[in-house]
């Protein structure tokens, strides 16, 4: 699997989704897409990764990795 880099905007949108420092609110489509990714099981998250690789990676990092939120905050200088 090729990993696409997480852009600053993507990191900030994910931080906003989780109510974390450094976040900025995305548009309505991205908000709904993040809600969908957040609710997806593993199989469907991987399907969504095909179309939105960086966003799914950032969402799963924040949701599942110990220190994932901090990692995203550090990437945008908000830690």
The first five atom37 places (N, CA, C, CB, O) and aatype in JSON, in Angstrom:
{
  "aatype": [20, 20, 20, 20, 20, 20, 20, 20, 20, 20, 20, 20, 20, 20, 20, 20, 20, 20, 20, 20, 20, 20, 20, 20, 20, 20, 20, 20, 20, 20, 20, 20, 20, 20, 20, 20, 20, 20, 20, 20, 20, 20, 20, 20, 20, 20, 20, 20, 20, 20, 20, 20, 20, 20, 20, 20, 20, 20, 20, 20, 20, 20, 20, 20, 20, 20, 20, 20, 20, 20, 20, 20, 20, 20, 20, 20, 20, 20, 20],
  "atom_mask": [
    [1, 1, 1, 1, 1],
    [1, 1, 1, 1, 1],
    [1, 1, 1, 1, 1],
    [1, 1, 1, 1, 1],
    [1, 1, 1, 1, 1],
    [1, 1, 1, 1, 1],
    [1, 1, 1, 1, 1],
    [1, 1, 1, 1, 1],
    [1, 1, 1, 1, 1],
    [1, 1, 1, 1, 1],
    [1, 1, 1, 1, 1],
    [1, 1, 1, 1, 1],
    [1, 1, 1, 1, 1],
    [1, 1, 1, 1, 1],
    [1, 1, 1, 1, 1],
    [1, 1, 1, 1, 1],
    [1, 1, 1, 1, 1],
    [1, 1, 1, 1, 1],
    [1, 1, 1, 1, 1],
    [1, 1, 1, 1, 1],
    [1, 1, 1, 1, 1],
    [1, 1, 1, 1, 1],
    [1, 1, 1, 1, 1],
    [1, 1, 1, 1, 1],
    [1, 1, 1, 1, 1],
    [1, 1, 1, 1, 1],
    [1, 1, 1, 1, 1],
    [1, 1, 1, 1, 1],
    [1, 1, 1, 1, 1],
    [1, 1, 1, 1, 1],
    [1, 1, 1, 1, 1],
    [1, 1, 1, 1, 1],
    [1, 1, 1, 1, 1],
    [1, 1, 1, 1, 1],
    [1, 1, 1, 1, 1],
    [1, 1, 1, 1, 1],
    [1, 1, 1, 1, 1],
    [1, 1, 1, 1, 1],
    [1, 1, 1, 1, 1],
    [1, 1, 1, 1, 1],
    [1, 1, 1, 1, 1],
    [1, 1, 1, 1, 1],
    [1, 1, 1, 1, 1],
    [1, 1, 1, 1, 1],
    [1, 1, 1, 1, 1],
    [1, 1, 1, 1, 1],
    [1, 1, 1, 1, 1],
    [1, 1, 1, 1, 1],
    [1, 1, 1, 1, 1],
    [1, 1, 1, 1, 1],
    [1, 1, 1, 1, 1],
    [1, 1, 1, 1, 1],
    [1, 1, 1, 1, 1],
    [1, 1, 1, 1, 1],
    [1, 1, 1, 1, 1],
    [1, 1, 1, 1, 1],
    [1, 1, 1, 1, 1],
    [1, 1, 1, 1, 1],
    [1, 1, 1, 1, 1],
    [1, 1, 1, 1, 1],
    [1, 1, 1, 1, 1],
    [1, 1, 1, 1, 1],
    [1, 1, 1, 1, 1],
    [1, 1, 1, 1, 1],
    [1, 1, 1, 1, 1],
    [1, 1, 1, 1, 1],
    [1, 1, 1, 1, 1],
    [1, 1, 1, 1, 1],
    [1, 1, 1, 1, 1],
    [1, 1, 1, 1, 1],
    [1, 1, 1, 1, 1],
    [1, 1, 1, 1, 1],
    [1, 1, 1, 1, 1],
    [1, 1, 1, 1, 1],
    [1, 1, 1, 1, 1],
    [1, 1, 1, 1, 1],
    [1, 1, 1, 1, 1],
    [1, 1, 1, 1, 1],
    [1, 1, 1, 1, 1]
  ],
  "atom_positions": [
    [[0.84, -1.17, 0.0], [0.0, 0.0, 0.0], [0.89, 1.24, 0.0], [-0.96, 0.0, 1.21], [1.8, 1.36, 0.82]],
    [[0.62, 2.16, -0.92], [1.34, 3.41, -0.98], [0.65, 4.42, -0.07], [1.43, 3.94, -2.43], [-0.57, 4.58, -0.12]],
    [[1.43, 5.1, 0.75], [0.87, 6.09, 1.65], [1.09, 7.47, 1.08], [1.48, 5.97, 3.06], [2.22, 7.85, 0.77]],
    [[0.01, 8.22, 0.94], [0.09, 9.59, 0.47], [0.36, 10.49, 1.68], [-1.22, 10.03, -0.28], [-0.23, 10.28, 2.74]],
    [[1.25, 11.48, 1.52], [1.53, 12.37, 2.66], [0.27, 13.1, 3.12], [2.62, 13.39, 2.27], [-0.6, 13.45, 2.31]],
    [[0.18, 13.32, 4.41], [-0.94, 14.06, 5.0], [-0.61, 15.54, 4.9], [-1.2, 13.62, 6.49], [0.38, 16.0, 5.47]],
    [[-1.44, 16.29, 4.19], [-1.2, 17.72, 4.04], [-1.57, 18.45, 5.34], [-2.02, 18.29, 2.85], [-2.26, 17.9, 6.2]],
    [[-1.09, 19.68, 5.46], [-1.42, 20.48, 6.64], [-2.93, 20.68, 6.75], [-0.7, 21.85, 6.58], [-3.5, 20.56, 7.83]],
    [[-3.59, 20.98, 5.63], [-5.04, 21.17, 5.66], [-5.75, 19.91, 6.15], [-5.56, 21.56, 4.27], [-6.67, 19.99, 6.97]],
    [[-5.34, 18.77, 5.64], [-5.96, 17.51, 6.06], [-5.76, 17.29, 7.55], [-5.39, 16.34, 5.27], [-6.71, 16.92, 8.25]],
    [[-4.56, 17.49, 8.03], [-4.29, 17.32, 9.46], [-5.15, 18.26, 10.29], [-2.8, 17.57, 9.77], [-5.72, 17.86, 11.31]],
    [[-5.26, 19.5, 9.86], [-6.06, 20.48, 10.61], [-7.55, 20.12, 10.58], [-5.86, 21.89, 10.03], [-8.25, 20.33, 11.57]],
    [[-8.03, 19.59, 9.48], [-9.44, 19.18, 9.41], [-9.7, 18.01, 10.35], [-9.82, 18.79, 7.97], [-10.72, 17.98, 11.04]],
    [[-8.8, 17.06, 10.39], [-8.96, 15.9, 11.29], [-8.88, 16.36, 12.74], [-7.88, 14.82, 10.99], [-9.65, 15.88, 13.58]],
    [[-7.97, 17.26, 13.05], [-7.89, 17.78, 14.41], [-9.2, 18.47, 14.79], [-6.71, 18.77, 14.55], [-9.68, 18.31, 15.92]],
    [[-9.78, 19.21, 13.88], [-11.08, 19.85, 14.15], [-12.13, 18.79, 14.43], [-11.52, 20.74, 12.95], [-12.91, 18.93, 15.37]],
    [[-12.16, 17.74, 13.62], [-13.15, 16.67, 13.77], [-13.11, 16.09, 15.18], [-12.91, 15.56, 12.73], [-14.15, 15.77, 15.75]],
    [[-11.92, 15.94, 15.72], [-11.77, 15.36, 17.05], [-11.71, 16.41, 18.16], [-10.51, 14.5, 17.1], [-11.41, 16.09, 19.31]],
    [[-11.99, 17.67, 17.81], [-12.05, 18.73, 18.81], [-10.72, 19.06, 19.44], [-13.0, 18.35, 19.88], [-10.65, 19.41, 20.62]],
    [[-9.65, 18.94, 18.66], [-8.31, 19.11, 19.19], [-7.69, 20.44, 18.77], [-7.43, 17.97, 18.73], [-8.05, 21.02, 17.74]],
    [[-6.77, 20.91, 19.57], [-6.04, 22.15, 19.3], [-5.38, 22.08, 17.93], [-4.99, 22.41, 20.39], [-4.8, 21.05, 17.56]],
    [[-5.46, 23.18, 17.19], [-4.84, 23.25, 15.88], [-5.77, 22.94, 14.74], [-3.69, 22.34, 15.82], [-5.39, 23.05, 13.57]],
    [[-7.01, 22.54, 15.06], [-7.94, 22.17, 14.02], [-8.6, 23.37, 13.36], [-8.99, 21.27, 14.59], [-8.75, 24.43, 13.96]],
    [[-9.0, 23.18, 12.11], [-9.81, 24.17, 11.4], [-10.97, 23.44, 10.74], [-8.95, 24.96, 10.33], [-10.83, 22.31, 10.27]],
    [[-12.1, 24.09, 10.71], [-13.31, 23.48, 10.17], [-13.24, 23.37, 8.65], [-14.53, 24.28, 10.59], [-12.97, 24.36, 7.97]],
    [[-13.48, 22.18, 8.13], [-13.52, 22.0, 6.68], [-14.91, 22.33, 6.15], [-13.12, 20.56, 6.28], [-15.81, 22.68, 6.91]],
    [[-15.08, 22.2, 4.85], [-16.38, 22.38, 4.23], [-17.31, 21.23, 4.57], [-16.23, 22.51, 2.73], [-16.91, 20.22, 5.14]],
    [[-18.58, 21.4, 4.2], [-19.61, 20.43, 4.55], [-19.34, 19.04, 3.99], [-20.95, 20.92, 4.06], [-19.56, 18.04, 4.67]],
    [[-18.86, 18.95, 2.75], [-18.58, 17.64, 2.16], [-17.51, 16.9, 2.97], [-18.13, 17.78, 0.7], [-17.68, 15.73, 3.31]],
    [[-16.42, 17.6, 3.27], [-15.33, 16.97, 4.02], [-15.79, 16.59, 5.42], [-14.12, 17.91, 4.1], [-15.38, 15.55, 5.94]],
    [[-16.62, 17.41, 6.04], [-17.15, 17.05, 7.36], [-17.92, 15.74, 7.3], [-18.06, 18.17, 7.9], [-17.74, 14.86, 8.14]],
    [[-18.78, 15.61, 6.3], [-19.58, 14.38, 6.17], [-18.7, 13.18, 5.79], [-20.68, 14.58, 5.1], [-18.94, 12.06, 6.25]],
    [[-17.7, 13.43, 4.97], [-16.78, 12.37, 4.61], [-16.02, 11.87, 5.84], [-15.79, 12.85, 3.53], [-15.84, 10.67, 6.02]],
    [[-15.58, 12.78, 6.69], [-14.88, 12.38, 7.91], [-15.8, 11.62, 8.85], [-14.31, 13.61, 8.63], [-15.37, 10.67, 9.5]],
    [[-17.06, 12.02, 8.94], [-18.03, 11.27, 9.75], [-18.17, 9.85, 9.22], [-19.4, 11.98, 9.76], [-18.26, 8.9, 9.99]],
    [[-18.2, 9.72, 7.89], [-18.32, 8.41, 7.26], [-17.09, 7.55, 7.53], [-18.52, 8.56, 5.75], [-17.22, 6.37, 7.87]],
    [[-15.91, 8.13, 7.38], [-14.68, 7.4, 7.65], [-14.63, 6.97, 9.11], [-13.44, 8.25, 7.3], [-14.25, 5.84, 9.43]],
    [[-15.02, 7.87, 10.01], [-15.0, 7.59, 11.44], [-15.93, 6.43, 11.78], [-15.4, 8.83, 12.23], [-15.64, 5.64, 12.68]],
    [[-17.05, 6.32, 11.07], [-18.03, 5.27, 11.35], [-17.75, 3.96, 10.61], [-19.4, 5.76, 10.99], [-18.35, 2.93, 10.92]],
    [[-16.85, 4.0, 9.63], [-16.62, 2.83, 8.78], [-15.91, 1.71, 9.52], [-15.81, 3.24, 7.57], [-15.05, 1.94, 10.37]],
    [[-16.28, 0.49, 9.16], [-15.51, -0.66, 9.64], [-14.23, -0.74, 8.82], [-16.34, -1.99, 9.54], [-14.03, 0.04, 7.89]],
    [[-13.38, -1.68, 9.15], [-12.06, -1.79, 8.51], [-12.16, -1.96, 6.99], [-11.29, -2.97, 9.1], [-11.42, -1.31, 6.24]],
    [[-13.06, -2.8, 6.54], [-13.21, -3.07, 5.1], [-13.63, -1.81, 4.37], [-14.24, -4.2, 4.85], [-13.05, -1.46, 3.34]],
    [[-14.64, -1.13, 4.88], [-15.13, 0.07, 4.21], [-14.14, 1.23, 4.32], [-16.47, 0.48, 4.79], [-14.06, 2.05, 3.41]],
    [[-13.4, 1.31, 5.4], [-12.36, 2.34, 5.51], [-11.31, 2.13, 4.42], [-11.69, 2.3, 6.91], [-10.82, 3.1, 3.84]],
    [[-10.97, 0.88, 4.14], [-10.0, 0.61, 3.08], [-10.56, 0.93, 1.7], [-9.56, -0.85, 3.13], [-9.82, 1.36, 0.82]],
    [[-11.84, 0.74, 1.51], [-12.46, 1.15, 0.25], [-12.37, 2.67, 0.1], [-13.95, 0.68, 0.18], [-12.01, 3.17, -0.97]],
    [[-12.69, 3.39, 1.16], [-12.61, 4.85, 1.13], [-11.17, 5.33, 0.94], [-13.19, 5.44, 2.42], [-10.94, 6.38, 0.33]],
    [[-10.21, 4.56, 1.45], [-8.8, 4.93, 1.29], [-8.41, 5.0, -0.19], [-7.89, 3.92, 2.04], [-7.53, 5.77, -0.57]],
    [[-9.06, 4.18, -1.02], [-8.77, 4.2, -2.45], [-9.03, 5.56, -3.08], [-9.59, 3.16, -3.16], [-8.31, 5.97, -4.0]],
    [[-10.03, 6.27, -2.59], [-10.38, 7.59, -3.13], [-9.77, 8.73, -2.32], [-11.88, 7.74, -3.18], [-9.48, 9.79, -2.88]],
    [[-9.59, 8.53, -1.03], [-9.14, 9.59, -0.12], [-8.0, 9.08, 0.78], [-10.32, 10.11, 0.75], [-8.16, 9.02, 2.0]],
    [[-6.87, 8.71, 0.2], [-5.83, 8.04, 0.98], [-5.29, 8.87, 2.14], [-4.69, 7.67, 0.07], [-5.13, 8.35, 3.25]],
    [[-5.0, 10.13, 1.93], [-4.42, 10.95, 3.01], [-5.43, 11.19, 4.12], [-3.94, 12.3, 2.45], [-5.07, 11.15, 5.3]],
    [[-6.68, 11.43, 3.77], [-7.7, 11.69, 4.78], [-7.96, 10.45, 5.63], [-9.0, 12.17, 4.13], [-8.06, 10.55, 6.85]],
    [[-8.07, 9.3, 4.99], [-8.28, 8.06, 5.75], [-7.09, 7.78, 6.65], [-8.53, 6.87, 4.81], [-7.26, 7.39, 7.81]],
    [[-5.89, 7.96, 6.14], [-4.69, 7.74, 6.97], [-4.7, 8.67, 8.17], [-3.41, 7.96, 6.13], [-4.44, 8.23, 9.29]],
    [[-4.99, 9.94, 7.95], [-5.01, 10.9, 9.06], [-6.1, 10.57, 10.07], [-5.22, 12.32, 8.53], [-5.88, 10.63, 11.28]],
    [[-7.28, 10.21, 9.58], [-8.39, 9.86, 10.48], [-8.04, 8.64, 11.32], [-9.68, 9.61, 9.68], [-8.26, 8.63, 12.53]],
    [[-7.51, 7.6, 10.69], [-7.19, 6.38, 11.43], [-6.02, 6.6, 12.38], [-6.88, 5.25, 10.46], [-5.97, 5.99, 13.45]],
    [[-5.09, 7.45, 12.0], [-3.98, 7.79, 12.9], [-4.52, 8.46, 14.15], [-2.96, 8.73, 12.18], [-4.16, 8.08, 15.27]],
    [[-5.39, 9.45, 13.97], [-5.95, 10.17, 15.11], [-6.81, 9.26, 15.98], [-6.78, 11.35, 14.63], [-6.78, 9.35, 17.21]],
    [[-7.57, 8.39, 15.34], [-8.53, 7.56, 16.06], [-7.89, 6.36, 16.76], [-9.58, 7.07, 15.1], [-8.28, 6.0, 17.87]],
    [[-6.9, 5.75, 16.11], [-6.42, 4.45, 16.58], [-5.01, 4.44, 17.15], [-6.48, 3.5, 15.49], [-4.67, 3.54, 17.93]],
    [[-4.18, 5.39, 16.8], [-2.78, 5.36, 17.23], [-2.6, 6.11, 18.54], [-1.87, 5.94, 16.15], [-3.07, 7.24, 18.7]],
    [[-1.92, 5.48, 19.46], [-1.55, 6.19, 20.69], [-0.64, 7.35, 20.29], [-0.84, 5.22, 21.73], [0.4, 7.14, 19.67]],
    [[-1.03, 8.54, 20.65], [-0.25, 9.71, 20.26], [-0.57, 10.21, 18.87], [1.19, 9.4, 20.34], [0.13, 11.09, 18.36]],
    [[-1.6, 9.67, 18.23], [-1.94, 10.08, 16.87], [-2.35, 11.54, 16.77], [-3.05, 9.22, 16.35], [-1.95, 12.24, 15.84]],
    [[-3.14, 12.01, 17.73], [-3.55, 13.42, 17.75], [-2.3, 14.3, 17.91], [-4.58, 13.69, 18.91], [-2.14, 15.28, 17.19]],
    [[-1.44, 13.94, 18.83], [-0.22, 14.71, 19.05], [0.65, 14.73, 17.79], [0.58, 14.13, 20.22], [1.23, 15.76, 17.45]],
    [[0.73, 13.61, 17.1], [1.49, 13.53, 15.86], [0.95, 14.53, 14.83], [1.46, 12.09, 15.3], [1.72, 15.23, 14.18]],
    [[-0.37, 14.58, 14.67], [-0.97, 15.53, 13.74], [-0.75, 16.96, 14.19], [-2.46, 15.25, 13.59], [-0.47, 17.83, 13.37]],
    [[-0.87, 17.21, 15.49], [-0.64, 18.55, 16.02], [0.8, 18.99, 15.77], [-0.95, 18.6, 17.53], [1.05, 20.14, 15.41]],
    [[1.73, 18.09, 15.96], [3.14, 18.42, 15.71], [3.37, 18.73, 14.23], [4.05, 17.27, 16.15], [4.19, 19.59, 13.89]],
    [[2.65, 18.04, 13.37], [2.85, 18.27, 11.93], [2.36, 19.64, 11.48], [2.14, 17.19, 11.13], [2.77, 20.13, 10.42]],
    [[1.49, 20.27, 12.27], [0.98, 21.6, 11.93], [1.47, 22.67, 12.9], [-0.53, 21.59, 11.89], [1.01, 23.81, 12.84]],
    [[2.39, 22.3, 13.79], [2.95, 23.25, 14.74], [1.99, 23.68, 15.83], [3.42, 24.45, 14.02], [2.08, 24.79, 16.34]],
    [[1.07, 22.79, 16.19], [0.06, 23.13, 17.22], [0.31, 22.41, 18.54], [-1.34, 22.8, 16.73], [-0.5, 22.51, 19.46]],
    [[1.4, 21.69, 18.64], [1.66, 20.92, 19.87], [2.43, 21.74, 20.87], [2.44, 19.64, 19.55], [2.73, 21.26, 21.96]]
  ]
}
